[in-house]
Amino acid sequence: MAVKHIPTEEVHKGYKGGTTRCGFDTNDHIGHWKSTTEKITCNKNGCKN
């Protein structure tokens, strides 16, 4: 599953209401995140691998 950070338009591995694979907590400012089927764009360790 993928989750998109709306302000930066960056797509991470993870899900809304949890933690991304690179460590962002999607519960922090939960309105800034949305579930998506878009391609992962984050290049940080965890998301890109």
Summary of the structure (lengths in Angstrom):
residues: 49
radius of gyration: 9.2
end to end distance: 13.8
largest distance: 26.2
contacts: 131
relative contact order: 0.34
helix: 6%
strand: 29%
